Amino acid sequence: MTDNINIGNSQDNNLLHGIRLIDILEFLVEEYGWEKLGYEININCFTNNPSINSSLKFLRKTQ
């Protein structure tokens, strides 16, 4: 007898599953603006000539 393990539902409790990083970033920029994001999260892509593309590039390669 085998246990019924539902392997495909490993993301059931992940509230961000299915939401794209670009959508999250665009929401944050619209809601808070680059200046506040750079103040709260002091990373170069938010403080020095910020853009969606540079931020996506940085965030995708950073764990």
PDB file of N, CA, C and O in Angstrom:
ATOM      1  N   MET A   1       0.847  -1.181   0.000  1.00  0.00           N
ATOM      2  CA  MET A   1       0.000   0.000   0.000  1.00  0.00           C
ATOM      3  C   MET A   1       0.892   1.242   0.000  1.00  0.00           C
ATOM      4  O   MET A   1       1.861   1.304   0.757  1.00  0.00           O
ATOM      5  N   THR A   2       0.583   2.210  -0.821  1.00  0.00           N
ATOM      6  CA  THR A   2       1.378   3.437  -0.888  1.00  0.00           C
ATOM      7  C   THR A   2       0.590   4.579  -0.273  1.00  0.00           C
ATOM      8  O   THR A   2      -0.639   4.618  -0.322  1.00  0.00           O
ATOM      9  N   ASP A   3       1.332   5.498   0.302  1.00  0.00           N
ATOM     10  CA  ASP A   3       0.699   6.697   0.855  1.00  0.00           C
ATOM     11  C   ASP A   3       0.324   7.631  -0.280  1.00  0.00           C
ATOM     12  O   ASP A   3       1.035   7.720  -1.281  1.00  0.00           O
ATOM     13  N   ASN A   4      -0.773   8.314  -0.127  1.00  0.00           N
ATOM     14  CA  ASN A   4      -1.175   9.310  -1.129  1.00  0.00           C
ATOM     15  C   ASN A   4      -0.461  10.619  -0.829  1.00  0.00           C
ATOM     16  O   ASN A   4      -0.897  11.406   0.011  1.00  0.00           O
ATOM     17  N   ILE A   5       0.631  10.832  -1.524  1.00  0.00           N
ATOM     18  CA  ILE A   5       1.402  12.061  -1.358  1.00  0.00           C
ATOM     19  C   ILE A   5       1.105  12.953  -2.547  1.00  0.00           C
ATOM     20  O   ILE A   5       1.271  12.546  -3.697  1.00  0.00           O
ATOM     21  N   ASN A   6       0.671  14.152  -2.270  1.00  0.00           N
ATOM     22  CA  ASN A   6       0.328  15.080  -3.331  1.00  0.00           C
ATOM     23  C   ASN A   6       1.539  15.957  -3.635  1.00  0.00           C
ATOM     24  O   ASN A   6       1.661  17.063  -3.110  1.00  0.00           O
ATOM     25  N   ILE A   7       2.427  15.456  -4.481  1.00  0.00           N
ATOM     26  CA  ILE A   7       3.675  16.137  -4.795  1.00  0.00           C
ATOM     27  C   ILE A   7       3.428  17.440  -5.550  1.00  0.00           C
ATOM     28  O   ILE A   7       4.176  18.399  -5.361  1.00  0.00           O
ATOM     29  N   GLY A   8       2.433  17.502  -6.372  1.00  0.00           N
ATOM     30  CA  GLY A   8       2.181  18.671  -7.207  1.00  0.00           C
ATOM     31  C   GLY A   8       1.705  19.900  -6.463  1.00  0.00           C
ATOM     32  O   GLY A   8       1.620  20.970  -7.067  1.00  0.00           O
ATOM     33  N   ASN A   9       1.390  19.802  -5.189  1.00  0.00           N
ATOM     34  CA  ASN A   9       0.855  20.940  -4.451  1.00  0.00           C
ATOM     35  C   ASN A   9       1.860  21.534  -3.474  1.00  0.00           C
ATOM     36  O   ASN A   9       1.472  21.994  -2.400  1.00  0.00           O
ATOM     37  N   SER A  10       3.128  21.534  -3.820  1.00  0.00           N
ATOM     38  CA  SER A  10       4.143  22.085  -2.923  1.00  0.00           C
ATOM     39  C   SER A  10       4.025  23.602  -2.794  1.00  0.00           C
ATOM     40  O   SER A  10       4.632  24.183  -1.894  1.00  0.00           O
ATOM     41  N   GLN A  11       3.272  24.249  -3.656  1.00  0.00           N
ATOM     42  CA  GLN A  11       3.121  25.700  -3.627  1.00  0.00           C
ATOM     43  C   GLN A  11       1.781  26.146  -3.031  1.00  0.00           C
ATOM     44  O   GLN A  11       1.457  27.333  -3.074  1.00  0.00           O
ATOM     45  N   ASP A  12       1.013  25.230  -2.486  1.00  0.00           N
ATOM     46  CA  ASP A  12      -0.314  25.570  -1.970  1.00  0.00           C
ATOM     47  C   ASP A  12      -0.303  26.699  -0.946  1.00  0.00           C
ATOM     48  O   ASP A  12      -1.215  27.527  -0.937  1.00  0.00           O
ATOM     49  N   ASN A  13       0.691  26.750  -0.101  1.00  0.00           N
ATOM     50  CA  ASN A  13       0.741  27.761   0.954  1.00  0.00           C
ATOM     51  C   ASN A  13       1.585  28.971   0.587  1.00  0.00           C
ATOM     52  O   ASN A  13       1.802  29.843   1.428  1.00  0.00           O
ATOM     53  N   ASN A  14       2.059  29.043  -0.631  1.00  0.00           N
ATOM     54  CA  ASN A  14       2.880  30.156  -1.084  1.00  0.00           C
ATOM     55  C   ASN A  14       1.963  31.217  -1.688  1.00  0.00           C
ATOM     56  O   ASN A  14       1.437  31.043  -2.787  1.00  0.00           O
ATOM     57  N   LEU A  15       1.777  32.313  -0.961  1.00  0.00           N
ATOM     58  CA  LEU A  15       0.869  33.377  -1.410  1.00  0.00           C
ATOM     59  C   LEU A  15       1.338  34.065  -2.690  1.00  0.00           C
ATOM     60  O   LEU A  15       0.534  34.662  -3.405  1.00  0.00           O
ATOM     61  N   LEU A  16       2.624  33.984  -2.976  1.00  0.00           N
ATOM     62  CA  LEU A  16       3.165  34.653  -4.166  1.00  0.00           C
ATOM     63  C   LEU A  16       3.234  33.739  -5.382  1.00  0.00           C
ATOM     64  O   LEU A  16       3.631  34.182  -6.460  1.00  0.00           O
ATOM     65  N   HIS A  17       2.861  32.486  -5.232  1.00  0.00           N
ATOM     66  CA  HIS A  17       2.922  31.550  -6.357  1.00  0.00           C
ATOM     67  C   HIS A  17       2.010  32.029  -7.490  1.00  0.00           C
ATOM     68  O   HIS A  17       0.830  32.308  -7.274  1.00  0.00           O
ATOM     69  N   GLY A  18       2.562  32.121  -8.680  1.00  0.00           N
ATOM     70  CA  GLY A  18       1.795  32.544  -9.845  1.00  0.00           C
ATOM     71  C   GLY A  18       1.826  34.038 -10.094  1.00  0.00           C
ATOM     72  O   GLY A  18       1.303  34.504 -11.106  1.00  0.00           O
ATOM     73  N   ILE A  19       2.432  34.804  -9.186  1.00  0.00           N
ATOM     74  CA  ILE A  19       2.548  36.251  -9.381  1.00  0.00           C
ATOM     75  C   ILE A  19       3.949  36.530  -9.908  1.00  0.00           C
ATOM     76  O   ILE A  19       4.944  36.106  -9.320  1.00  0.00           O
ATOM     77  N   ARG A  20       4.013  37.241 -11.014  1.00  0.00           N
ATOM     78  CA  ARG A  20       5.302  37.528 -11.643  1.00  0.00           C
ATOM     79  C   ARG A  20       6.050  38.615 -10.880  1.00  0.00           C
ATOM     80  O   ARG A  20       5.445  39.522 -10.309  1.00  0.00           O
ATOM     81  N   LEU A  21       7.376  38.507 -10.882  1.00  0.00           N
ATOM     82  CA  LEU A  21       8.228  39.478 -10.207  1.00  0.00           C
ATOM     83  C   LEU A  21       8.005  40.881 -10.763  1.00  0.00           C
ATOM     84  O   LEU A  21       7.997  41.850 -10.004  1.00  0.00           O
ATOM     85  N   ILE A  22       7.827  41.000 -12.056  1.00  0.00           N
ATOM     86  CA  ILE A  22       7.608  42.323 -12.655  1.00  0.00           C
ATOM     87  C   ILE A  22       6.312  42.947 -12.123  1.00  0.00           C
ATOM     88  O   ILE A  22       6.252  44.158 -11.911  1.00  0.00           O
ATOM     89  N   ASP A  23       5.286  42.135 -11.910  1.00  0.00           N
ATOM     90  CA  ASP A  23       4.023  42.659 -11.373  1.00  0.00           C
ATOM     91  C   ASP A  23       4.198  43.154  -9.947  1.00  0.00           C
ATOM     92  O   ASP A  23       3.650  44.193  -9.577  1.00  0.00           O
ATOM     93  N   ILE A  24       4.955  42.420  -9.147  1.00  0.00           N
ATOM     94  CA  ILE A  24       5.221  42.838  -7.767  1.00  0.00           C
ATOM     95  C   ILE A  24       6.000  44.137  -7.759  1.00  0.00           C
ATOM     96  O   ILE A  24       5.664  45.064  -7.022  1.00  0.00           O
ATOM     97  N   LEU A  25       7.043  44.209  -8.578  1.00  0.00           N
ATOM     98  CA  LEU A  25       7.884  45.402  -8.628  1.00  0.00           C
ATOM     99  C   LEU A  25       7.103  46.619  -9.120  1.00  0.00           C
ATOM    100  O   LEU A  25       7.221  47.701  -8.544  1.00  0.00           O
ATOM    101  N   GLU A  26       6.315  46.458 -10.166  1.00  0.00           N
ATOM    102  CA  GLU A  26       5.512  47.575 -10.665  1.00  0.00           C
ATOM    103  C   GLU A  26       4.518  48.058  -9.611  1.00  0.00           C
ATOM    104  O   GLU A  26       4.295  49.261  -9.483  1.00  0.00           O
ATOM    105  N   PHE A  27       3.928  47.151  -8.867  1.00  0.00           N
ATOM    106  CA  PHE A  27       3.018  47.534  -7.796  1.00  0.00           C
ATOM    107  C   PHE A  27       3.757  48.339  -6.728  1.00  0.00           C
ATOM    108  O   PHE A  27       3.277  49.385  -6.292  1.00  0.00           O
ATOM    109  N   LEU A  28       4.921  47.849  -6.308  1.00  0.00           N
ATOM    110  CA  LEU A  28       5.690  48.538  -5.268  1.00  0.00           C
ATOM    111  C   LEU A  28       6.117  49.934  -5.702  1.00  0.00           C
ATOM    112  O   LEU A  28       6.064  50.879  -4.916  1.00  0.00           O
ATOM    113  N   VAL A  29       6.540  50.060  -6.957  1.00  0.00           N
ATOM    114  CA  VAL A  29       6.954  51.378  -7.468  1.00  0.00           C
ATOM    115  C   VAL A  29       5.754  52.316  -7.527  1.00  0.00           C
ATOM    116  O   VAL A  29       5.866  53.488  -7.169  1.00  0.00           O
ATOM    117  N   GLU A  30       4.625  51.815  -7.970  1.00  0.00           N
ATOM    118  CA  GLU A  30       3.424  52.647  -8.044  1.00  0.00           C
ATOM    119  C   GLU A  30       2.944  53.050  -6.650  1.00  0.00           C
ATOM    120  O   GLU A  30       2.535  54.189  -6.424  1.00  0.00           O
ATOM    121  N   GLU A  31       3.001  52.103  -5.728  1.00  0.00           N
ATOM    122  CA  GLU A  31       2.499  52.342  -4.370  1.00  0.00           C
ATOM    123  C   GLU A  31       3.422  53.239  -3.542  1.00  0.00           C
ATOM    124  O   GLU A  31       2.953  54.125  -2.827  1.00  0.00           O
ATOM    125  N   TYR A  32       4.745  53.006  -3.640  1.00  0.00           N
ATOM    126  CA  TYR A  32       5.697  53.683  -2.764  1.00  0.00           C
ATOM    127  C   TYR A  32       6.643  54.626  -3.481  1.00  0.00           C
ATOM    128  O   TYR A  32       7.119  55.591  -2.883  1.00  0.00           O
ATOM    129  N   GLY A  33       6.925  54.372  -4.741  1.00  0.00           N
ATOM    130  CA  GLY A  33       7.878  55.193  -5.489  1.00  0.00           C
ATOM    131  C   GLY A  33       9.306  54.710  -5.253  1.00  0.00           C
ATOM    132  O   GLY A  33       9.594  54.030  -4.269  1.00  0.00           O
ATOM    133  N   TRP A  34      10.180  55.072  -6.167  1.00  0.00           N
ATOM    134  CA  TRP A  34      11.575  54.647  -6.088  1.00  0.00           C
ATOM    135  C   TRP A  34      12.276  55.196  -4.863  1.00  0.00           C
ATOM    136  O   TRP A  34      13.071  54.495  -4.237  1.00  0.00           O
ATOM    137  N   GLU A  35      11.991  56.450  -4.509  1.00  0.00           N
ATOM    138  CA  GLU A  35      12.688  57.074  -3.384  1.00  0.00           C
ATOM    139  C   GLU A  35      12.422  56.323  -2.085  1.00  0.00           C
ATOM    140  O   GLU A  35      13.352  56.026  -1.335  1.00  0.00           O
ATOM    141  N   LYS A  36      11.160  56.018  -1.819  1.00  0.00           N
ATOM    142  CA  LYS A  36      10.824  55.293  -0.587  1.00  0.00           C
ATOM    143  C   LYS A  36      11.352  53.854  -0.637  1.00  0.00           C
ATOM    144  O   LYS A  36      11.831  53.339   0.373  1.00  0.00           O
ATOM    145  N   LEU A  37      11.268  53.205  -1.795  1.00  0.00           N
ATOM    146  CA  LEU A  37      11.830  51.862  -1.917  1.00  0.00           C
ATOM    147  C   LEU A  37      13.326  51.875  -1.626  1.00  0.00           C
ATOM    148  O   LEU A  37      13.832  51.009  -0.912  1.00  0.00           O
ATOM    149  N   GLY A  38      14.034  52.860  -2.181  1.00  0.00           N
ATOM    150  CA  GLY A  38      15.472  52.978  -1.945  1.00  0.00           C
ATOM    151  C   GLY A  38      15.805  53.269  -0.503  1.00  0.00           C
ATOM    152  O   GLY A  38      16.843  52.832  -0.004  1.00  0.00           O
ATOM    153  N   TYR A  39      14.943  54.000   0.173  1.00  0.00           N
ATOM    154  CA  TYR A  39      15.157  54.298   1.593  1.00  0.00           C
ATOM    155  C   TYR A  39      14.922  53.057   2.449  1.00  0.00           C
ATOM    156  O   TYR A  39      15.715  52.751   3.339  1.00  0.00           O
ATOM    157  N   GLU A  40      13.840  52.349   2.179  1.00  0.00           N
ATOM    158  CA  GLU A  40      13.479  51.173   2.973  1.00  0.00           C
ATOM    159  C   GLU A  40      14.361  49.967   2.655  1.00  0.00           C
ATOM    160  O   GLU A  40      14.708  49.194   3.547  1.00  0.00           O
ATOM    161  N   ILE A  41      14.725  49.810   1.375  1.00  0.00           N
ATOM    162  CA  ILE A  41      15.544  48.685   0.926  1.00  0.00           C
ATOM    163  C   ILE A  41      16.739  49.287   0.199  1.00  0.00           C
ATOM    164  O   ILE A  41      16.670  49.585  -0.993  1.00  0.00           O
ATOM    165  N   ASN A  42      17.825  49.459   0.925  1.00  0.00           N
ATOM    166  CA  ASN A  42      18.982  50.180   0.399  1.00  0.00           C
ATOM    167  C   ASN A  42      19.808  49.287  -0.525  1.00  0.00           C
ATOM    168  O   ASN A  42      20.841  48.738  -0.142  1.00  0.00           O
ATOM    169  N   ILE A  43      19.310  49.165  -1.761  1.00  0.00           N
ATOM    170  CA  ILE A  43      20.073  48.473  -2.794  1.00  0.00           C
ATOM    171  C   ILE A  43      20.216  49.417  -3.980  1.00  0.00           C
ATOM    172  O   ILE A  43      19.330  50.224  -4.261  1.00  0.00           O
ATOM    173  N   ASN A  44      21.330  49.302  -4.660  1.00  0.00           N
ATOM    174  CA  ASN A  44      21.703  50.238  -5.712  1.00  0.00           C
ATOM    175  C   ASN A  44      20.651  50.358  -6.814  1.00  0.00           C
ATOM    176  O   ASN A  44      20.432  51.450  -7.339  1.00  0.00           O
ATOM    177  N   CYS A  45      19.998  49.252  -7.171  1.00  0.00           N
ATOM    178  CA  CYS A  45      19.028  49.319  -8.274  1.00  0.00           C
ATOM    179  C   CYS A  45      17.787  50.127  -7.897  1.00  0.00           C
ATOM    180  O   CYS A  45      17.007  50.493  -8.776  1.00  0.00           O
ATOM    181  N   PHE A  46      17.586  50.413  -6.603  1.00  0.00           N
ATOM    182  CA  PHE A  46      16.474  51.259  -6.166  1.00  0.00           C
ATOM    183  C   PHE A  46      16.921  52.702  -5.908  1.00  0.00           C
ATOM    184  O   PHE A  46      16.085  53.605  -5.876  1.00  0.00           O
ATOM    185  N   THR A  47      18.220  52.929  -5.726  1.00  0.00           N
ATOM    186  CA  THR A  47      18.689  54.258  -5.331  1.00  0.00           C
ATOM    187  C   THR A  47      19.449  55.005  -6.408  1.00  0.00           C
ATOM    188  O   THR A  47      19.416  56.235  -6.436  1.00  0.00           O
ATOM    189  N   ASN A  48      20.137  54.295  -7.301  1.00  0.00           N
ATOM    190  CA  ASN A  48      20.988  54.935  -8.294  1.00  0.00           C
ATOM    191  C   ASN A  48      20.431  54.710  -9.691  1.00  0.00           C
ATOM    192  O   ASN A  48      20.595  53.633 -10.264  1.00  0.00           O
ATOM    193  N   ASN A  49      19.776  55.720 -10.236  1.00  0.00           N
ATOM    194  CA  ASN A  49      19.177  55.636 -11.565  1.00  0.00           C
ATOM    195  C   ASN A  49      18.259  54.415 -11.682  1.00  0.00           C
ATOM    196  O   ASN A  49      18.480  53.564 -12.543  1.00  0.00           O
ATOM    197  N   PRO A  50      17.235  54.316 -10.830  1.00  0.00           N
ATOM    198  CA  PRO A  50      16.385  53.123 -10.780  1.00  0.00           C
ATOM    199  C   PRO A  50      15.531  52.946 -12.032  1.00  0.00           C
ATOM    200  O   PRO A  50      15.073  53.911 -12.643  1.00  0.00           O
ATOM    201  N   SER A  51      15.336  51.700 -12.385  1.00  0.00           N
ATOM    202  CA  SER A  51      14.434  51.358 -13.477  1.00  0.00           C
ATOM    203  C   SER A  51      13.895  49.953 -13.228  1.00  0.00           C
ATOM    204  O   SER A  51      14.477  49.172 -12.475  1.00  0.00           O
ATOM    205  N   ILE A  52      12.789  49.654 -13.868  1.00  0.00           N
ATOM    206  CA  ILE A  52      12.202  48.323 -13.747  1.00  0.00           C
ATOM    207  C   ILE A  52      13.192  47.276 -14.266  1.00  0.00           C
ATOM    208  O   ILE A  52      13.405  46.253 -13.616  1.00  0.00           O
ATOM    209  N   ASN A  53      13.795  47.526 -15.430  1.00  0.00           N
ATOM    210  CA  ASN A  53      14.710  46.548 -16.027  1.00  0.00           C
ATOM    211  C   ASN A  53      15.932  46.279 -15.163  1.00  0.00           C
ATOM    212  O   ASN A  53      16.302  45.123 -14.962  1.00  0.00           O
ATOM    213  N   SER A  54      16.571  47.341 -14.642  1.00  0.00           N
ATOM    214  CA  SER A  54      17.762  47.115 -13.815  1.00  0.00           C
ATOM    215  C   SER A  54      17.395  46.407 -12.515  1.00  0.00           C
ATOM    216  O   SER A  54      18.154  45.573 -12.021  1.00  0.00           O
ATOM    217  N   SER A  55      16.246  46.737 -11.969  1.00  0.00           N
ATOM    218  CA  SER A  55      15.812  46.101 -10.730  1.00  0.00           C
ATOM    219  C   SER A  55      15.477  44.634 -10.955  1.00  0.00           C
ATOM    220  O   SER A  55      15.835  43.785 -10.138  1.00  0.00           O
ATOM    221  N   LEU A  56      14.794  44.328 -12.052  1.00  0.00           N
ATOM    222  CA  LEU A  56      14.484  42.932 -12.362  1.00  0.00           C
ATOM    223  C   LEU A  56      15.755  42.121 -12.555  1.00  0.00           C
ATOM    224  O   LEU A  56      15.857  40.997 -12.065  1.00  0.00           O
ATOM    225  N   LYS A  57      16.722  42.684 -13.265  1.00  0.00           N
ATOM    226  CA  LYS A  57      17.979  41.986 -13.493  1.00  0.00           C
ATOM    227  C   LYS A  57      18.668  41.665 -12.172  1.00  0.00           C
ATOM    228  O   LYS A  57      19.138  40.546 -11.969  1.00  0.00           O
ATOM    229  N   PHE A  58      18.728  42.644 -11.279  1.00  0.00           N
ATOM    230  CA  PHE A  58      19.369  42.443  -9.978  1.00  0.00           C
ATOM    231  C   PHE A  58      18.592  41.440  -9.126  1.00  0.00           C
ATOM    232  O   PHE A  58      19.182  40.518  -8.562  1.00  0.00           O
ATOM    233  N   LEU A  59      17.294  41.611  -9.030  1.00  0.00           N
ATOM    234  CA  LEU A  59      16.489  40.756  -8.165  1.00  0.00           C
ATOM    235  C   LEU A  59      16.450  39.307  -8.650  1.00  0.00           C
ATOM    236  O   LEU A  59      16.365  38.389  -7.834  1.00  0.00           O
ATOM    237  N   ARG A  60      16.510  39.097  -9.930  1.00  0.00           N
ATOM    238  CA  ARG A  60      16.483  37.727 -10.459  1.00  0.00           C
ATOM    239  C   ARG A  60      17.773  36.973 -10.189  1.00  0.00           C
ATOM    240  O   ARG A  60      17.759  35.749 -10.051  1.00  0.00           O
ATOM    241  N   LYS A  61      18.891  37.692 -10.112  1.00  0.00           N
ATOM    242  CA  LYS A  61      20.162  37.003  -9.884  1.00  0.00           C
ATOM    243  C   LYS A  61      20.541  36.944  -8.408  1.00  0.00           C
ATOM    244  O   LYS A  61      21.528  36.299  -8.055  1.00  0.00           O
ATOM    245  N   THR A  62      19.781  37.600  -7.545  1.00  0.00           N
ATOM    246  CA  THR A  62      20.076  37.645  -6.119  1.00  0.00           C
ATOM    247  C   THR A  62      19.093  36.751  -5.377  1.00  0.00           C
ATOM    248  O   THR A  62      17.885  36.807  -5.604  1.00  0.00           O
ATOM    249  N   GLN A  63      19.632  35.927  -4.487  1.00  0.00           N
ATOM    250  CA  GLN A  63      18.737  35.031  -3.726  1.00  0.00           C
ATOM    251  C   GLN A  63      18.004  35.757  -2.639  1.00  0.00           C
ATOM    252  O   GLN A  63      17.217  35.150  -1.913  1.00  0.00           O
TER     253      GLN A  63
END
